[in-house]
Amino acid sequence: MRFIYTKAFQRSFAIFALVSLFIIASLTGFLNPVKSGILKAYGASVSTISDAGSGIKTTFKTLFLIKKLSSENDQLTQKVDELSFENARLKAAKQENAALRRALNFEQESSFDLIPVAVKISDPTGFTQTIVVDKGRSSQITEGSSVIASPGLLVGKVTRVYSTTSEVTLITDPSLTVNAFVAESGALGLLSGEHGLSLKFNLITHNELIKTGDQLVTSGLSGDFPRGLLVGEVSSVSSSSSDLFQKAYVSPSADLRNLRFLFVIKQ
């Protein structure tokens, strides 16, 4: 009987009583609200953990996708650059072939004895009025020979000849003088270069008719250039009664800043 009053018995009896009450309450349904609360809390925590894991997974997927797209974009950009370069190269080759065909057709139809040449060195700024072509003494080119572009446009004159190259002074250089006449009226005069800017047509008498748009052709009178080569077109006319002669400014017919295939007229 003394055991009943011990602390160990009292603890055991209390635990037994609580377990019995829990079982009875569970069987009778009194613990159902508590169970529901616990299950809801557990479910919410599990759902939160699951959503967090799913979010992290989605983030990593997005990062990998962005990296992949960036790599593919770099590859596509490189491909576009390669195609652009190839397209530009093909266009340049097409233009060069067309220019070469026109030059060959002119050579076949021309009455001059021509030596075809290609420009090796030129100044696109127009600061210097000389170019270098790819043929020289070994191709029977001589100093003083006229240089033209198809179809019969005067470009300049050979001023220096080397073994395999030649230097050509353009008609816009002040050192060159060209005897020419106006195709429309026959007015005679002298053409000289204006430091690459244009040509000046001088020594035109006042009784001669000259106007903007007229074309100038080599007269062949001085023997420096053959007759009948087209030099340029009158851009403006200056005429004053106080001056002895009229003068005009002329734009060259040949595109002197973009010369490629030319011809040297054999002397």
C-alpha positions in Angstrom: 0.0 0.0 0.0 2.9 2.3 0.6 3.8 1.9 -3.1 0.6 3.7 -4.1 1.9 6.9 -2.4 5.3 6.9 -4.1 6.1 9.5 -6.7 6.9 6.8 -9.3 3.4 5.3 -9.0 1.9 8.8 -9.2 3.7 9.6 -12.4 2.8 6.3 -14.0 -0.8 6.7 -13.0 -0.9 10.2 -14.4 0.5 9.1 -17.7 -1.9 6.2 -17.9 -4.8 8.5 -17.2 -3.7 11.0 -19.9 -3.3 8.2 -22.5 -6.6 6.8 -21.5 -8.3 10.2 -21.8 -6.6 10.8 -25.2 -7.8 7.4 -26.5 -11.3 7.9 -25.2 -11.4 11.5 -26.7 -10.1 10.2 -30.0 -12.7 7.4 -30.2 -15.5 9.7 -29.3 -14.5 12.4 -31.9 -13.5 15.2 -29.5 -10.0 15.4 -31.0 -11.2 15.7 -34.6 -10.8 19.6 -34.7 -7.3 19.3 -33.3 -6.4 16.6 -35.8 -7.7 18.8 -38.6 -5.7 21.8 -37.4 -2.5 19.8 -37.2 -3.0 18.3 -40.7 -3.7 21.7 -42.2 -0.6 23.2 -40.6 1.5 20.2 -41.8 0.0 20.4 -45.3 0.7 24.1 -45.5 4.3 23.7 -44.4 4.8 20.9 -46.9 3.2 22.9 -49.7 5.4 25.9 -48.8 8.6 23.8 -48.9 7.4 22.2 -52.2 6.7 25.6 -53.8 10.1 27.0 -52.7 11.8 24.0 -54.2 9.9 24.4 -57.4 10.7 28.1 -57.6 14.4 27.4 -57.2 14.3 24.7 -59.9 12.5 27.1 -62.2 15.1 29.8 -61.6 18.0 27.5 -62.4 16.2 26.3 -65.6 15.7 30.0 -66.6 19.4 30.8 -66.0 20.5 27.8 -68.1 18.0 28.8 -70.9 19.3 32.4 -70.9 22.9 31.1 -71.2 22.0 28.8 -74.0 20.1 31.5 -75.9 23.1 33.9 -75.4 25.4 31.3 -76.9 23.1 30.7 -79.8 22.7 34.4 -80.4 26.5 34.8 -80.5 26.7 32.0 -83.1 24.0 33.6 -85.2 25.6 37.0 -85.0 28.9 35.5 -86.2 27.1 33.8 -89.1 25.4 37.0 -90.1 28.7 38.8 -90.2 30.2 36.0 -92.3 27.3 36.2 -94.7 27.5 40.0 -94.9 31.2 39.8 -95.7 30.6 37.2 -98.4 27.8 39.2 -99.9 29.9 42.3 -100.0 32.7 40.4 -101.7 30.4 38.9 -104.3 28.9 42.4 -105.0 32.4 43.8 -105.4 33.4 40.9 -107.7 30.2 41.4 -109.8 30.9 45.2 -110.2 34.5 44.5 -111.2 33.5 41.9 -113.7 30.9 44.3 -115.2 33.6 47.0 -115.5 36.0 44.6 -117.0 33.4 43.5 -119.6 32.7 47.1 -120.6 36.4 47.8 -120.9 37.0 44.7 -123.1 34.0 45.6 -125.3 35.5 49.1 -125.8 38.9 47.7 -126.6 37.4 45.5 -129.4 35.3 48.4 -130.9 37.9 51.1 -130.6 39.9 52.3 -133.6 42.9 53.1 -131.4 45.8 50.7 -130.7 45.2 50.2 -127.0 47.1 48.6 -124.1 44.8 47.7 -121.3 46.0 48.6 -117.8 44.7 48.4 -114.2 45.1 51.1 -111.6 47.5 50.0 -108.8 47.8 53.2 -106.8 45.4 56.2 -106.6 44.5 59.0 -104.2 40.7 58.9 -103.5 41.0 62.3 -101.8 42.1 64.0 -105.0 45.0 65.7 -103.2 47.5 64.3 -105.7 46.7 64.3 -109.4 48.6 61.2 -110.4 47.9 57.5 -110.5 50.1 54.4 -111.0 49.1 51.6 -113.5 50.3 48.1 -113.6 52.2 48.1 -116.9 55.3 49.9 -118.0 58.3 49.7 -120.4 58.0 45.9 -120.7 54.5 46.3 -122.2 55.7 48.9 -124.7 54.2 51.9 -122.8 56.0 55.2 -123.5 56.0 58.6 -121.9 53.5 61.1 -123.4 51.0 58.4 -124.3 47.3 59.3 -123.8 45.4 57.4 -121.1 41.6 56.9 -121.5 38.7 55.1 -119.9 35.9 53.5 -121.8 34.1 54.7 -123.9 36.8 57.1 -125.0 37.0 59.4 -122.0 40.2 61.3 -121.6 41.9 60.6 -118.2 45.4 61.9 -118.5 48.9 61.3 -119.9 51.8 58.9 -119.1 54.5 61.1 -117.5 56.9 58.5 -116.1 57.6 54.9 -117.2 59.2 52.2 -115.2 59.9 48.5 -116.0 56.5 47.1 -114.9 54.5 50.2 -113.9 53.8 53.7 -115.2 52.8 57.0 -113.6 49.9 58.9 -115.1 49.2 62.6 -114.6 45.5 63.3 -114.6 43.9 66.1 -116.8 42.9 68.0 -113.6 46.6 68.7 -112.9 47.6 72.3 -113.8 50.8 71.0 -115.6 48.6 69.5 -118.4 47.1 71.5 -121.2 44.6 70.0 -123.6 43.5 71.5 -126.9 39.7 71.1 -127.2 36.6 72.3 -128.9 32.9 72.5 -128.0 31.1 69.7 -129.8 27.9 71.7 -130.2 29.4 74.9 -131.7 33.0 74.1 -132.6 34.4 76.8 -130.4 38.1 76.2 -129.8 40.1 76.8 -126.6 42.6 75.4 -124.1 41.8 73.2 -121.1 43.9 73.2 -118.0 43.6 71.6 -114.6 42.4 73.4 -111.5 44.3 71.4 -108.8 41.8 68.5 -108.9 38.7 70.6 -108.5 37.7 71.0 -112.2 39.0 72.1 -115.6 39.2 75.6 -116.9 38.5 76.3 -120.6 40.3 79.4 -121.7 41.0 81.5 -124.8 37.5 81.3 -126.2 36.8 84.4 -128.4 33.6 86.4 -127.7 32.1 85.6 -131.0 32.0 81.9 -130.2 28.9 80.3 -128.6 29.4 78.3 -125.4 26.9 77.4 -122.8 26.3 75.2 -119.7 25.9 71.6 -120.6 28.1 71.7 -123.8 30.6 68.9 -124.2 34.2 69.4 -124.9 36.3 67.1 -127.1 40.0 66.9 -127.9 40.9 68.7 -131.1 44.2 66.9 -131.8 45.8 70.2 -132.9 48.7 70.1 -130.5 49.5 66.5 -131.2 49.5 65.7 -127.4 46.2 63.9 -127.5 44.3 62.2 -130.4 41.3 64.0 -131.8 37.8 63.0 -130.7 38.3 62.0 -127.0 35.6 63.3 -124.7 37.0 65.5 -121.9 34.1 66.9 -120.0 31.0 69.1 -119.8 30.7 72.8 -119.3 29.4 73.5 -115.7 29.6 77.4 -115.9 30.5 80.2 -118.2 32.2 83.5 -117.4 31.9 86.2 -120.0 32.7 89.9 -119.6 33.0 92.6 -122.2 36.1 93.9 -120.4 37.9 90.6 -120.9 39.6 89.6 -124.2 38.3 86.0 -124.0 35.5 84.0 -122.5 36.3 81.3 -120.0 34.3 78.3 -118.7 34.6 75.7 -116.0 34.4 72.1 -117.0 33.5 68.9 -115.1 35.6 65.9 -116.3 33.5 63.1 -117.9 35.7 60.4 -116.4 35.3 59.7 -112.7 38.9 60.4 -111.8 38.5 59.4 -108.2 37.3 55.9 -109.0 39.5 54.7 -111.8 40.0 51.0 -112.2 40.5 49.7 -115.8 42.1 52.0 -118.3 43.7 52.0 -121.7 47.0 53.5 -122.9 46.9 54.6 -126.5 50.1 53.5 -128.3 52.0 56.2 -130.0 
